[in-house]
Amino acid sequence: MNPYSTQSIDEDDIKAVTNALRSPQLTQGKINEEFESKLSEYLNMKYCLTFNSATSALYAAYKAIGLSKNDEAITSPISFVATSNMLLECGVKPIFCDVKRDGNINEKLILPLITPKTKAIVSVDYAGNSIEAAVIKNICKKHDLFFISDSSHSIGGIYQDHKIGTLADMSIFSFHAIKPITTGEGGAIVTNDTDLYEKAKLIRSHGVIKKDLWNTDVNNSGFNFRMTELQAALGISQLKKLDIFIGIREEIAQTYDFIFKNNPYFFTLHQNIPHKTTNHLYPIILSPEFWCIKENIFTQLQKEGLGVQVHYKPIYEFSLYKKLFGDIKLNNANDFYRAEISIPCHQKMTLDDAKKCAGKILKVFEQS
Ligand SMILES: *Cc1c(COP(=O)(O)O)cnc(C)c1O
C-alpha cells in the first residue's frame, strides 16, 4: 500500500538517535535546546518550545494566552480534531467558521462570528497551504484577539515573504510520524512574545519555577509535555532535509497537476495554490456527480494499492460536538468533506511512482 503520507528516515537520522542514546541526558538536555534554536532560526522567530506532541503544544498555547471557561475561539471545522478538542479541554467553545474551496478558513466570514466572548482565532493551514494570514492578523489586531496558527501540516511552507506560521501570536507545528518532518511523536510552538513563551514553558513542565539551589516554586499547575533528547536528535537531523522533502513533494504535486489537467472527474487543489505549500496532503476534489459513489471509488483506489484517506470530516459532525453544540451545517465544509480524497504524496515516492498512481486513479474513475 502506498500511503498518502509517510516518514522518510535515513542512516543519518538513525546515527543521530543512537548518538543521543549515548549522551548523558535522555531528556531535558542540550539536544532539545539545539533543536529549539535551529527551529527558531529556520522560522526566523524569537522563541521555540518543543513538545511531546502538537496536541499538547496546542493545549499549552491556548492556556498561555489565557483561554478559559466561557471564552469562544473561532476556528476551522476542516482540521484534525485535536485543534478543537484542546479548546474543549480549556472549557472554550469552538465557533466553527466555514471554509473556502481550498479547505482553509474563509477569512471573509470571520467578522460576523466575533462576539464579546471571542478571545482568539485558531487557524489551520490545510494540507500545507497557508491561510490568508495577513488578513486574519489584521482582524485579530482590530478586535483585540489572539491569533493562534495550527500549522501542523505546514512547516517550511511560505506565505508572502514569511514562513508559514510566523505572523501569528503563537504557531504550532507537528512532528508526528507522517507530518512534513518527524520526531516519532512531537510538536513545537514558536512565538515572538516573551510572556507567552514563559507561560507555555511552565505549562510544559509542571509549572515548576527554579529558584536557588534545590528550591523551586509552583504558582500554576502544569504537565509533563516534554520531548525526549532522542526525539530532538531525530528532529535536528530531519530539519536539515525539510526543504529537500518539500522539493520532492512539490515535483510530485506538479506531476499530478499535469496528468490530471482538465480531467472530467475532479480538480486538484494544488494547481491553484498561490503560496509555496508543503504538500503535506495532495487533495483531489471530486465533481458533485461522483460524491454519491465516493465510497466505491475510495475502495477501488485501496484495491489498487493506494493508501488514500479523507481529510477531514467536519469537526462539528463528531458525536461529542453534536451533543455539546447541536446540529451545525456549514455548506462549504460539508461539500468539502463529500468531495475530498487525499492521494499518495510523500518524499519516498519517485515521479514514476506518481505517474503510476495517477494512471490508476484515472482508471478507477473511468470505470466508475
Ligand atoms: C496532526 C495534527 C495535529 C496533532 O498533532 P500531534 O503531533 O499528532 O498531536 C493537530 N492539528 C492538525 C491540523 C494536525 O494535522
The ligand as a Gaussian input file, in Angstrom:
#p B3LYP/6-31G(d) Opt

LIG

0 1
 C       -1.541000      16.138000      13.245000
 C       -2.305000      17.322000      13.637000
 C       -2.455000      17.705000      14.977000
 C       -1.979000      16.875000      16.101000
 O       -0.619000      16.625000      16.039000
 P        0.042000      15.559000      17.009000
 O        1.505000      15.881000      16.923000
 O       -0.294000      14.202000      16.452000
 O       -0.506000      15.748000      18.367000
 C       -3.118000      18.882000      15.244000
 N       -3.652000      19.630000      14.265000
 C       -3.544000      19.278000      12.976000
 C       -4.130000      20.168000      11.925000
 C       -2.895000      18.102000      12.625000
 O       -2.827000      17.735000      11.345000

